[in-house]
Amino acid sequence: QVRLVESGGGLVQAGGSLRLSCAASGSIFSINLMGWYRQAPGKQRELVATITSGRSTNWSDSVKGRFTISRDNAKNTVYLQMNSLKPEDTAVYYCHMINRGVAYWGQGTQVTVSS
């Protein structure tokens, strides 16, 4: 079993920055994928970015150039640095992990960007 704990959400003005963190604990295989999805009110959950343990990344076009994903494999932690935030980035952000072929989700952290 794997547990994901997110932190770092909050309220920020448009143009501001936030950094999300997600720490994984439990039985974690060295080769895995971690990342972030988000869900805005009334919309489906969508990909933000993912990163493999080998640091290959996958991105949503809507955040490219503004957000940066990174990870610390020794700490089983993934980070999302969000810059130049826009009101349309407002959503609940969910940490995601695929470990040994099983998908896990965090509880979500709210990010609100005011105009």
Backbone as XML, in Angstrom:
<?xml version="1.0"?>
<chain id="A" units="angstrom">
  <residue number="1" name="GLN">
    <atom name="N" x="0.850" y="-1.192" z="0.000"/>
    <atom name="CA" x="0.000" y="0.000" z="0.000"/>
    <atom name="C" x="0.883" y="1.239" z="0.000"/>
  </residue>
  <residue number="2" name="VAL">
    <atom name="N" x="0.412" y="2.266" z="-0.693"/>
    <atom name="CA" x="1.147" y="3.532" z="-0.804"/>
    <atom name="C" x="0.237" y="4.647" z="-0.327"/>
  </residue>
  <residue number="3" name="ARG">
    <atom name="N" x="0.799" y="5.574" z="0.398"/>
    <atom name="CA" x="0.069" y="6.757" z="0.839"/>
    <atom name="C" x="0.742" y="7.983" z="0.258"/>
  </residue>
  <residue number="4" name="LEU">
    <atom name="N" x="-0.091" y="8.899" z="-0.264"/>
    <atom name="CA" x="0.399" y="10.161" z="-0.831"/>
    <atom name="C" x="-0.142" y="11.312" z="0.004"/>
  </residue>
  <residue number="5" name="VAL">
    <atom name="N" x="0.749" y="12.192" z="0.424"/>
    <atom name="CA" x="0.343" y="13.340" z="1.230"/>
    <atom name="C" x="0.817" y="14.614" z="0.544"/>
  </residue>
  <residue number="6" name="GLU">
    <atom name="N" x="-0.154" y="15.453" z="0.163"/>
    <atom name="CA" x="0.148" y="16.698" z="-0.534"/>
    <atom name="C" x="0.201" y="17.856" z="0.448"/>
  </residue>
  <residue number="7" name="SER">
    <atom name="N" x="0.935" y="18.891" z="0.047"/>
    <atom name="CA" x="0.964" y="20.135" z="0.805"/>
    <atom name="C" x="1.305" y="21.276" z="-0.141"/>
  </residue>
  <residue number="8" name="GLY">
    <atom name="N" x="0.980" y="22.508" z="0.295"/>
    <atom name="CA" x="1.422" y="23.671" z="-0.448"/>
    <atom name="C" x="0.357" y="24.437" z="-1.203"/>
  </residue>
  <residue number="9" name="GLY">
    <atom name="N" x="-0.877" y="23.979" z="-1.188"/>
    <atom name="CA" x="-1.923" y="24.724" z="-1.872"/>
    <atom name="C" x="-2.260" y="26.001" z="-1.124"/>
  </residue>
  <residue number="10" name="GLY">
    <atom name="N" x="-3.155" y="26.802" z="-1.715"/>
    <atom name="CA" x="-3.568" y="28.032" z="-1.060"/>
    <atom name="C" x="-4.156" y="29.018" z="-2.021"/>
  </residue>
  <residue number="11" name="LEU">
    <atom name="N" x="-4.256" y="30.257" z="-1.542"/>
    <atom name="CA" x="-4.833" y="31.351" z="-2.322"/>
    <atom name="C" x="-3.711" y="32.281" z="-2.757"/>
  </residue>
  <residue number="12" name="VAL">
    <atom name="N" x="-3.709" y="32.640" z="-4.028"/>
    <atom name="CA" x="-2.682" y="33.525" z="-4.557"/>
    <atom name="C" x="-3.298" y="34.421" z="-5.615"/>
  </residue>
  <residue number="13" name="GLN">
    <atom name="N" x="-2.725" y="35.587" z="-5.796"/>
    <atom name="CA" x="-3.198" y="36.484" z="-6.843"/>
    <atom name="C" x="-2.650" y="36.063" z="-8.194"/>
  </residue>
  <residue number="14" name="ALA">
    <atom name="N" x="-3.352" y="36.434" z="-9.240"/>
    <atom name="CA" x="-2.889" y="36.151" z="-10.596"/>
    <atom name="C" x="-1.480" y="36.716" z="-10.791"/>
  </residue>
  <residue number="15" name="GLY">
    <atom name="N" x="-0.636" y="35.901" z="-11.429"/>
    <atom name="CA" x="0.752" y="36.282" z="-11.620"/>
    <atom name="C" x="1.675" y="35.779" z="-10.533"/>
  </residue>
  <residue number="16" name="GLY">
    <atom name="N" x="1.100" y="35.278" z="-9.457"/>
    <atom name="CA" x="1.886" y="34.790" z="-8.336"/>
    <atom name="C" x="2.357" y="33.362" z="-8.527"/>
  </residue>
  <residue number="17" name="SER">
    <atom name="N" x="2.976" y="32.824" z="-7.460"/>
    <atom name="CA" x="3.561" y="31.495" z="-7.513"/>
    <atom name="C" x="3.144" y="30.668" z="-6.299"/>
  </residue>
  <residue number="18" name="LEU">
    <atom name="N" x="3.118" y="29.380" z="-6.488"/>
    <atom name="CA" x="2.920" y="28.420" z="-5.413"/>
    <atom name="C" x="3.762" y="27.197" z="-5.719"/>
  </residue>
  <residue number="19" name="ARG">
    <atom name="N" x="4.131" y="26.481" z="-4.652"/>
    <atom name="CA" x="4.863" y="25.229" z="-4.823"/>
    <atom name="C" x="4.117" y="24.126" z="-4.094"/>
  </residue>
  <residue number="20" name="LEU">
    <atom name="N" x="3.753" y="23.092" z="-4.820"/>
    <atom name="CA" x="3.099" y="21.927" z="-4.237"/>
    <atom name="C" x="4.131" y="20.826" z="-4.006"/>
  </residue>
  <residue number="21" name="SER">
    <atom name="N" x="3.921" y="20.087" z="-2.938"/>
    <atom name="CA" x="4.767" y="18.930" z="-2.633"/>
    <atom name="C" x="3.880" y="17.715" z="-2.397"/>
  </residue>
  <residue number="22" name="CYS">
    <atom name="N" x="4.404" y="16.560" z="-2.715"/>
    <atom name="CA" x="3.678" y="15.317" z="-2.457"/>
    <atom name="C" x="4.696" y="14.267" z="-2.036"/>
  </residue>
  <residue number="23" name="ALA">
    <atom name="N" x="4.518" y="13.762" z="-0.838"/>
    <atom name="CA" x="5.421" y="12.738" z="-0.311"/>
    <atom name="C" x="4.720" y="11.384" z="-0.328"/>
  </residue>
  <residue number="24" name="ALA">
    <atom name="N" x="5.393" y="10.415" z="-0.881"/>
    <atom name="CA" x="4.855" y="9.054" z="-0.926"/>
    <atom name="C" x="5.513" y="8.205" z="0.152"/>
  </residue>
  <residue number="25" name="SER">
    <atom name="N" x="4.720" y="7.363" z="0.776"/>
    <atom name="CA" x="5.252" y="6.444" z="1.778"/>
    <atom name="C" x="4.620" y="5.074" z="1.576"/>
  </residue>
  <residue number="26" name="GLY">
    <atom name="N" x="5.306" y="4.061" z="2.090"/>
    <atom name="CA" x="4.818" y="2.700" z="1.932"/>
    <atom name="C" x="5.809" y="1.858" z="1.145"/>
  </residue>
  <residue number="27" name="SER">
    <atom name="N" x="5.303" y="0.845" z="0.495"/>
    <atom name="CA" x="6.143" y="-0.068" z="-0.280"/>
    <atom name="C" x="6.306" y="0.485" z="-1.697"/>
  </residue>
  <residue number="28" name="ILE">
    <atom name="N" x="7.395" y="1.224" z="-1.898"/>
    <atom name="CA" x="7.588" y="1.942" z="-3.158"/>
    <atom name="C" x="8.721" y="1.317" z="-3.947"/>
  </residue>
  <residue number="29" name="PHE">
    <atom name="N" x="8.412" y="0.950" z="-5.183"/>
    <atom name="CA" x="9.395" y="0.406" z="-6.097"/>
    <atom name="C" x="10.236" y="1.538" z="-6.651"/>
  </residue>
  <residue number="30" name="SER">
    <atom name="N" x="11.500" y="1.253" z="-6.929"/>
    <atom name="CA" x="12.415" y="2.316" z="-7.362"/>
    <atom name="C" x="12.024" y="2.906" z="-8.706"/>
  </residue>
  <residue number="31" name="ILE">
    <atom name="N" x="11.363" y="2.104" z="-9.548"/>
    <atom name="CA" x="10.927" y="2.598" z="-10.856"/>
    <atom name="C" x="9.438" y="2.897" z="-10.771"/>
  </residue>
  <residue number="32" name="ASN">
    <atom name="N" x="9.098" y="4.173" z="-10.871"/>
    <atom name="CA" x="7.696" y="4.535" z="-10.745"/>
    <atom name="C" x="7.438" y="5.853" z="-11.455"/>
  </residue>
  <residue number="33" name="LEU">
    <atom name="N" x="6.206" y="6.224" z="-11.486"/>
    <atom name="CA" x="5.809" y="7.498" z="-12.072"/>
    <atom name="C" x="5.043" y="8.289" z="-11.022"/>
  </residue>
  <residue number="34" name="MET">
    <atom name="N" x="5.342" y="9.565" z="-10.930"/>
    <atom name="CA" x="4.607" y="10.466" z="-10.030"/>
    <atom name="C" x="4.196" y="11.697" z="-10.815"/>
  </residue>
  <residue number="35" name="GLY">
    <atom name="N" x="3.186" y="12.369" z="-10.328"/>
    <atom name="CA" x="2.772" y="13.569" z="-11.033"/>
    <atom name="C" x="1.587" y="14.244" z="-10.403"/>
  </residue>
  <residue number="36" name="TRP">
    <atom name="N" x="1.007" y="15.154" z="-11.173"/>
    <atom name="CA" x="-0.096" y="15.987" z="-10.703"/>
    <atom name="C" x="-1.204" y="16.044" z="-11.742"/>
  </residue>
  <residue number="37" name="TYR">
    <atom name="N" x="-2.415" y="15.936" z="-11.250"/>
    <atom name="CA" x="-3.620" y="16.187" z="-12.015"/>
    <atom name="C" x="-4.395" y="17.282" z="-11.285"/>
  </residue>
  <residue number="38" name="ARG">
    <atom name="N" x="-5.349" y="17.855" z="-11.976"/>
    <atom name="CA" x="-6.197" y="18.859" z="-11.334"/>
    <atom name="C" x="-7.633" y="18.724" z="-11.812"/>
  </residue>
  <residue number="39" name="GLN">
    <atom name="N" x="-8.524" y="19.203" z="-10.960"/>
    <atom name="CA" x="-9.951" y="19.169" z="-11.292"/>
    <atom name="C" x="-10.588" y="20.467" z="-10.853"/>
  </residue>
  <residue number="40" name="ALA">
    <atom name="N" x="-11.085" y="21.202" z="-11.829"/>
    <atom name="CA" x="-11.803" y="22.442" z="-11.555"/>
    <atom name="C" x="-13.285" y="22.124" z="-11.383"/>
  </residue>
  <residue number="41" name="PRO">
    <atom name="N" x="-14.045" y="22.991" z="-10.716"/>
    <atom name="CA" x="-15.474" y="22.742" z="-10.509"/>
    <atom name="C" x="-16.198" y="22.516" z="-11.827"/>
  </residue>
  <residue number="42" name="GLY">
    <atom name="N" x="-16.956" y="21.435" z="-11.896"/>
    <atom name="CA" x="-17.739" y="21.148" z="-13.074"/>
    <atom name="C" x="-16.962" y="20.575" z="-14.240"/>
  </residue>
  <residue number="43" name="LYS">
    <atom name="N" x="-15.672" y="20.307" z="-14.028"/>
    <atom name="CA" x="-14.840" y="19.780" z="-15.108"/>
    <atom name="C" x="-14.250" y="18.436" z="-14.718"/>
  </residue>
  <residue number="44" name="GLN">
    <atom name="N" x="-13.769" y="17.720" z="-15.724"/>
    <atom name="CA" x="-13.129" y="16.439" z="-15.476"/>
    <atom name="C" x="-11.699" y="16.652" z="-14.965"/>
  </residue>
  <residue number="45" name="ARG">
    <atom name="N" x="-11.207" y="15.660" z="-14.253"/>
    <atom name="CA" x="-9.816" y="15.710" z="-13.807"/>
    <atom name="C" x="-8.915" y="15.641" z="-15.043"/>
  </residue>
  <residue number="46" name="GLU">
    <atom name="N" x="-7.874" y="16.478" z="-15.037"/>
    <atom name="CA" x="-6.988" y="16.541" z="-16.197"/>
    <atom name="C" x="-5.527" y="16.484" z="-15.773"/>
  </residue>
  <residue number="47" name="LEU">
    <atom name="N" x="-4.709" y="16.023" z="-16.690"/>
    <atom name="CA" x="-3.271" y="15.958" z="-16.451"/>
    <atom name="C" x="-2.679" y="17.355" z="-16.327"/>
  </residue>
  <residue number="48" name="VAL">
    <atom name="N" x="-1.789" y="17.515" z="-15.371"/>
    <atom name="CA" x="-0.954" y="18.714" z="-15.306"/>
    <atom name="C" x="0.450" y="18.336" z="-15.787"/>
  </residue>
  <residue number="49" name="ALA">
    <atom name="N" x="1.087" y="17.419" z="-15.085"/>
    <atom name="CA" x="2.414" y="16.959" z="-15.470"/>
    <atom name="C" x="2.746" y="15.686" z="-14.720"/>
  </residue>
  <residue number="50" name="THR">
    <atom name="N" x="3.578" y="14.848" z="-15.353"/>
    <atom name="CA" x="4.085" y="13.665" z="-14.685"/>
    <atom name="C" x="5.588" y="13.567" z="-14.894"/>
  </residue>
  <residue number="51" name="ILE">
    <atom name="N" x="6.234" y="12.818" z="-14.014"/>
    <atom name="CA" x="7.677" y="12.615" z="-14.114"/>
    <atom name="C" x="7.997" y="11.205" z="-13.649"/>
  </residue>
  <residue number="52" name="THR">
    <atom name="N" x="8.822" y="10.519" z="-14.420"/>
    <atom name="CA" x="9.211" y="9.169" z="-14.044"/>
    <atom name="C" x="10.400" y="9.211" z="-13.088"/>
  </residue>
  <residue number="53" name="SER">
    <atom name="N" x="10.721" y="8.077" z="-12.515"/>
    <atom name="CA" x="11.896" y="8.007" z="-11.648"/>
    <atom name="C" x="13.170" y="8.296" z="-12.431"/>
  </residue>
  <residue number="54" name="GLY">
    <atom name="N" x="13.124" y="8.104" z="-13.753"/>
    <atom name="CA" x="14.248" y="8.466" z="-14.620"/>
    <atom name="C" x="14.188" y="9.908" z="-15.088"/>
  </residue>
  <residue number="55" name="ARG">
    <atom name="N" x="13.188" y="10.642" z="-14.587"/>
    <atom name="CA" x="13.000" y="12.078" z="-14.837"/>
    <atom name="C" x="12.533" y="12.419" z="-16.239"/>
  </residue>
  <residue number="56" name="SER">
    <atom name="N" x="11.890" y="11.487" z="-16.907"/>
    <atom name="CA" x="11.178" y="11.826" z="-18.140"/>
    <atom name="C" x="9.864" y="12.487" z="-17.758"/>
  </residue>
  <residue number="57" name="THR">
    <atom name="N" x="9.491" y="13.534" z="-18.491"/>
    <atom name="CA" x="8.306" y="14.301" z="-18.121"/>
    <atom name="C" x="7.255" y="14.293" z="-19.224"/>
  </residue>
  <residue number="58" name="ASN">
    <atom name="N" x="6.031" y="14.542" z="-18.793"/>
    <atom name="CA" x="4.908" y="14.696" z="-19.706"/>
    <atom name="C" x="4.103" y="15.882" z="-19.210"/>
  </residue>
  <residue number="59" name="TRP">
    <atom name="N" x="3.641" y="16.732" z="-20.124"/>
    <atom name="CA" x="3.037" y="17.996" z="-19.725"/>
    <atom name="C" x="1.714" y="18.273" z="-20.399"/>
  </residue>
  <residue number="60" name="SER">
    <atom name="N" x="0.872" y="19.006" z="-19.704"/>
    <atom name="CA" x="-0.272" y="19.632" z="-20.332"/>
    <atom name="C" x="0.201" y="20.903" z="-21.041"/>
  </residue>
  <residue number="61" name="ASP">
    <atom name="N" x="-0.276" y="21.124" z="-22.250"/>
    <atom name="CA" x="0.104" y="22.336" z="-22.985"/>
    <atom name="C" x="-0.306" y="23.605" z="-22.237"/>
  </residue>
  <residue number="62" name="SER">
    <atom name="N" x="-1.336" y="23.512" z="-21.424"/>
    <atom name="CA" x="-1.861" y="24.705" z="-20.754"/>
    <atom name="C" x="-0.916" y="25.243" z="-19.673"/>
  </residue>
  <residue number="63" name="VAL">
    <atom name="N" x="0.038" y="24.436" z="-19.231"/>
    <atom name="CA" x="0.937" y="24.887" z="-18.161"/>
    <atom name="C" x="2.398" y="24.912" z="-18.594"/>
  </residue>
  <residue number="64" name="LYS">
    <atom name="N" x="2.685" y="24.472" z="-19.795"/>
    <atom name="CA" x="4.070" y="24.462" z="-20.267"/>
    <atom name="C" x="4.665" y="25.861" z="-20.209"/>
  </residue>
  <residue number="65" name="GLY">
    <atom name="N" x="5.896" y="25.938" z="-19.726"/>
    <atom name="CA" x="6.571" y="27.219" z="-19.622"/>
    <atom name="C" x="6.251" y="27.984" z="-18.356"/>
  </residue>
  <residue number="66" name="ARG">
    <atom name="N" x="5.211" y="27.575" z="-17.626"/>
    <atom name="CA" x="4.849" y="28.266" z="-16.379"/>
    <atom name="C" x="5.080" y="27.374" z="-15.162"/>
  </residue>
  <residue number="67" name="PHE">
    <atom name="N" x="4.860" y="26.088" z="-15.324"/>
    <atom name="CA" x="5.007" y="25.145" z="-14.214"/>
    <atom name="C" x="6.257" y="24.292" z="-14.434"/>
  </residue>
  <residue number="68" name="THR">
    <atom name="N" x="6.846" y="23.862" z="-13.330"/>
    <atom name="CA" x="7.998" y="22.966" z="-13.376"/>
    <atom name="C" x="7.753" y="21.797" z="-12.438"/>
  </residue>
  <residue number="69" name="ILE">
    <atom name="N" x="7.972" y="20.582" z="-12.928"/>
    <atom name="CA" x="7.842" y="19.400" z="-12.081"/>
    <atom name="C" x="9.230" y="18.843" z="-11.806"/>
  </residue>
  <residue number="70" name="SER">
    <atom name="N" x="9.437" y="18.407" z="-10.576"/>
    <atom name="CA" x="10.709" y="17.799" z="-10.199"/>
    <atom name="C" x="10.443" y="16.755" z="-9.125"/>
  </residue>
  <residue number="71" name="ARG">
    <atom name="N" x="11.452" y="15.965" z="-8.838"/>
    <atom name="CA" x="11.269" y="14.940" z="-7.816"/>
    <atom name="C" x="12.592" y="14.657" z="-7.115"/>
  </residue>
  <residue number="72" name="ASP">
    <atom name="N" x="12.456" y="14.175" z="-5.891"/>
    <atom name="CA" x="13.582" y="13.712" z="-5.098"/>
    <atom name="C" x="13.357" y="12.222" z="-4.866"/>
  </residue>
  <residue number="73" name="ASN">
    <atom name="N" x="14.068" y="11.394" z="-5.591"/>
    <atom name="CA" x="13.831" y="9.953" z="-5.495"/>
    <atom name="C" x="14.175" y="9.410" z="-4.110"/>
  </residue>
  <residue number="74" name="ALA">
    <atom name="N" x="15.182" y="9.987" z="-3.475"/>
    <atom name="CA" x="15.560" y="9.514" z="-2.141"/>
    <atom name="C" x="14.444" y="9.753" z="-1.125"/>
  </residue>
  <residue number="75" name="LYS">
    <atom name="N" x="13.662" y="10.798" z="-1.339"/>
    <atom name="CA" x="12.562" y="11.135" z="-0.419"/>
    <atom name="C" x="11.210" y="10.702" z="-0.951"/>
  </residue>
  <residue number="76" name="ASN">
    <atom name="N" x="11.183" y="10.102" z="-2.144"/>
    <atom name="CA" x="9.909" y="9.718" z="-2.768"/>
    <atom name="C" x="8.930" y="10.898" z="-2.776"/>
  </residue>
  <residue number="77" name="THR">
    <atom name="N" x="9.441" y="12.033" z="-3.167"/>
    <atom name="CA" x="8.655" y="13.268" z="-3.153"/>
    <atom name="C" x="8.691" y="13.921" z="-4.526"/>
  </residue>
  <residue number="78" name="VAL">
    <atom name="N" x="7.522" y="14.414" z="-4.944"/>
    <atom name="CA" x="7.413" y="15.138" z="-6.202"/>
    <atom name="C" x="6.966" y="16.556" z="-5.889"/>
  </residue>
  <residue number="79" name="TYR">
    <atom name="N" x="7.473" y="17.490" z="-6.685"/>
    <atom name="CA" x="7.170" y="18.910" z="-6.485"/>
    <atom name="C" x="6.566" y="19.487" z="-7.762"/>
  </residue>
  <residue number="80" name="LEU">
    <atom name="N" x="5.732" y="20.496" z="-7.577"/>
    <atom name="CA" x="5.204" y="21.239" z="-8.713"/>
    <atom name="C" x="5.369" y="22.723" z="-8.400"/>
  </residue>
  <residue number="81" name="GLN">
    <atom name="N" x="6.286" y="23.355" z="-9.095"/>
    <atom name="CA" x="6.480" y="24.783" z="-8.967"/>
    <atom name="C" x="5.590" y="25.472" z="-9.986"/>
  </residue>
  <residue number="82" name="MET">
    <atom name="N" x="4.684" y="26.296" z="-9.496"/>
    <atom name="CA" x="3.715" y="26.944" z="-10.374"/>
    <atom name="C" x="3.974" y="28.447" z="-10.363"/>
  </residue>
  <residue number="83" name="ASN">
    <atom name="N" x="4.350" y="28.969" z="-11.504"/>
    <atom name="CA" x="4.612" y="30.393" z="-11.663"/>
    <atom name="C" x="3.615" y="31.016" z="-12.623"/>
  </residue>
  <residue number="84" name="SER">
    <atom name="N" x="3.535" y="32.322" z="-12.606"/>
    <atom name="CA" x="2.630" y="33.053" z="-13.505"/>
    <atom name="C" x="1.227" y="32.452" z="-13.471"/>
  </residue>
  <residue number="85" name="LEU">
    <atom name="N" x="0.731" y="32.240" z="-12.282"/>
    <atom name="CA" x="-0.576" y="31.593" z="-12.128"/>
    <atom name="C" x="-1.689" y="32.460" z="-12.681"/>
  </residue>
  <residue number="86" name="LYS">
    <atom name="N" x="-2.683" y="31.773" z="-13.244"/>
    <atom name="CA" x="-3.841" y="32.421" z="-13.857"/>
    <atom name="C" x="-5.101" y="31.965" z="-13.126"/>
  </residue>
  <residue number="87" name="PRO">
    <atom name="N" x="-6.166" y="32.765" z="-13.177"/>
    <atom name="CA" x="-7.424" y="32.325" z="-12.544"/>
    <atom name="C" x="-7.895" y="30.955" z="-13.055"/>
  </residue>
  <residue number="88" name="GLU">
    <atom name="N" x="-7.619" y="30.645" z="-14.299"/>
    <atom name="CA" x="-8.045" y="29.346" z="-14.837"/>
    <atom name="C" x="-7.225" y="28.173" z="-14.301"/>
  </residue>
  <residue number="89" name="ASP">
    <atom name="N" x="-6.187" y="28.450" z="-13.534"/>
    <atom name="CA" x="-5.448" y="27.389" z="-12.855"/>
    <atom name="C" x="-6.135" y="26.970" z="-11.549"/>
  </residue>
  <residue number="90" name="THR">
    <atom name="N" x="-7.167" y="27.679" z="-11.163"/>
    <atom name="CA" x="-7.893" y="27.338" z="-9.948"/>
    <atom name="C" x="-8.495" y="25.944" z="-10.056"/>
  </residue>
  <residue number="91" name="ALA">
    <atom name="N" x="-8.176" y="25.108" z="-9.090"/>
    <atom name="CA" x="-8.627" y="23.719" z="-9.111"/>
    <atom name="C" x="-8.149" y="23.024" z="-7.844"/>
  </residue>
  <residue number="92" name="VAL">
    <atom name="N" x="-8.659" y="21.817" z="-7.642"/>
    <atom name="CA" x="-8.059" y="20.920" z="-6.662"/>
    <atom name="C" x="-6.971" y="20.139" z="-7.384"/>
  </residue>
  <residue number="93" name="TYR">
    <atom name="N" x="-5.781" y="20.175" z="-6.828"/>
    <atom name="CA" x="-4.638" y="19.492" z="-7.427"/>
    <atom name="C" x="-4.393" y="18.173" z="-6.689"/>
  </residue>
  <residue number="94" name="TYR">
    <atom name="N" x="-4.320" y="17.118" z="-7.468"/>
    <atom name="CA" x="-4.168" y="15.773" z="-6.910"/>
    <atom name="C" x="-2.804" y="15.199" z="-7.277"/>
  </residue>
  <residue number="95" name="CYS">
    <atom name="N" x="-2.130" y="14.684" z="-6.279"/>
    <atom name="CA" x="-0.906" y="13.937" z="-6.518"/>
    <atom name="C" x="-1.263" y="12.545" z="-7.029"/>
  </residue>
  <residue number="96" name="HIS">
    <atom name="N" x="-0.475" y="12.045" z="-7.934"/>
    <atom name="CA" x="-0.738" y="10.758" z="-8.568"/>
    <atom name="C" x="0.548" y="9.946" z="-8.618"/>
  </residue>
  <residue number="97" name="MET">
    <atom name="N" x="0.401" y="8.666" z="-8.420"/>
    <atom name="CA" x="1.567" y="7.774" z="-8.498"/>
    <atom name="C" x="1.157" y="6.442" z="-9.114"/>
  </residue>
  <residue number="98" name="ILE">
    <atom name="N" x="2.001" y="5.921" z="-9.962"/>
    <atom name="CA" x="1.842" y="4.554" z="-10.449"/>
    <atom name="C" x="3.043" y="3.775" z="-9.930"/>
  </residue>
  <residue number="99" name="ASN">
    <atom name="N" x="2.753" y="2.823" z="-9.084"/>
    <atom name="CA" x="3.782" y="2.045" z="-8.414"/>
    <atom name="C" x="3.459" y="0.559" z="-8.574"/>
  </residue>
  <residue number="100" name="ARG">
    <atom name="N" x="4.364" y="-0.188" z="-9.172"/>
    <atom name="CA" x="4.124" y="-1.624" z="-9.416"/>
    <atom name="C" x="2.815" y="-1.841" z="-10.176"/>
  </residue>
  <residue number="101" name="GLY">
    <atom name="N" x="2.513" y="-0.939" z="-11.102"/>
    <atom name="CA" x="1.336" y="-1.086" z="-11.943"/>
    <atom name="C" x="0.031" y="-0.659" z="-11.302"/>
  </residue>
  <residue number="102" name="VAL">
    <atom name="N" x="0.084" y="-0.165" z="-10.078"/>
    <atom name="CA" x="-1.126" y="0.262" z="-9.370"/>
    <atom name="C" x="-1.122" y="1.783" z="-9.249"/>
  </residue>
  <residue number="103" name="ALA">
    <atom name="N" x="-2.271" y="2.388" z="-9.506"/>
    <atom name="CA" x="-2.403" y="3.843" z="-9.432"/>
    <atom name="C" x="-2.889" y="4.271" z="-8.052"/>
  </residue>
  <residue number="104" name="TYR">
    <atom name="N" x="-2.283" y="5.316" z="-7.548"/>
    <atom name="CA" x="-2.656" y="5.883" z="-6.248"/>
    <atom name="C" x="-2.914" y="7.377" z="-6.418"/>
  </residue>
  <residue number="105" name="TRP">
    <atom name="N" x="-3.781" y="7.898" z="-5.543"/>
    <atom name="CA" x="-4.111" y="9.322" z="-5.562"/>
    <atom name="C" x="-3.995" y="9.892" z="-4.154"/>
  </residue>
  <residue number="106" name="GLY">
    <atom name="N" x="-3.564" y="11.153" z="-4.103"/>
    <atom name="CA" x="-3.612" y="11.884" z="-2.852"/>
    <atom name="C" x="-5.007" y="12.410" z="-2.597"/>
  </residue>
  <residue number="107" name="GLN">
    <atom name="N" x="-5.155" y="13.087" z="-1.460"/>
    <atom name="CA" x="-6.480" y="13.591" z="-1.071"/>
    <atom name="C" x="-6.826" y="14.893" z="-1.771"/>
  </residue>
  <residue number="108" name="GLY">
    <atom name="N" x="-5.851" y="15.531" z="-2.373"/>
    <atom name="CA" x="-6.079" y="16.778" z="-3.095"/>
    <atom name="C" x="-5.765" y="18.000" z="-2.262"/>
  </residue>
  <residue number="109" name="THR">
    <atom name="N" x="-5.297" y="19.037" z="-2.929"/>
    <atom name="CA" x="-5.031" y="20.310" z="-2.265"/>
    <atom name="C" x="-5.581" y="21.432" z="-3.142"/>
  </residue>
  <residue number="110" name="GLN">
    <atom name="N" x="-6.278" y="22.359" z="-2.509"/>
    <atom name="CA" x="-6.951" y="23.423" z="-3.259"/>
    <atom name="C" x="-5.958" y="24.513" z="-3.643"/>
  </residue>
  <residue number="111" name="VAL">
    <atom name="N" x="-5.994" y="24.904" z="-4.904"/>
    <atom name="CA" x="-5.252" y="26.069" z="-5.394"/>
    <atom name="C" x="-6.276" y="27.047" z="-5.957"/>
  </residue>
  <residue number="112" name="THR">
    <atom name="N" x="-6.285" y="28.256" z="-5.427"/>
    <atom name="CA" x="-7.210" y="29.284" z="-5.871"/>
    <atom name="C" x="-6.411" y="30.502" z="-6.312"/>
  </residue>
  <residue number="113" name="VAL">
    <atom name="N" x="-6.653" y="30.925" z="-7.546"/>
    <atom name="CA" x="-5.956" y="32.086" z="-8.102"/>
    <atom name="C" x="-6.984" y="33.189" z="-8.324"/>
  </residue>
  <residue number="114" name="SER">
    <atom name="N" x="-6.806" y="34.288" z="-7.637"/>
    <atom name="CA" x="-7.743" y="35.400" z="-7.758"/>
    <atom name="C" x="-7.273" y="36.370" z="-8.833"/>
  </residue>
  <residue number="115" name="SER">
    <atom name="N" x="-8.242" y="36.985" z="-9.488"/>
    <atom name="CA" x="-7.912" y="37.935" z="-10.574"/>
    <atom name="C" x="-7.740" y="39.342" z="-10.046"/>
  </residue>
</chain>
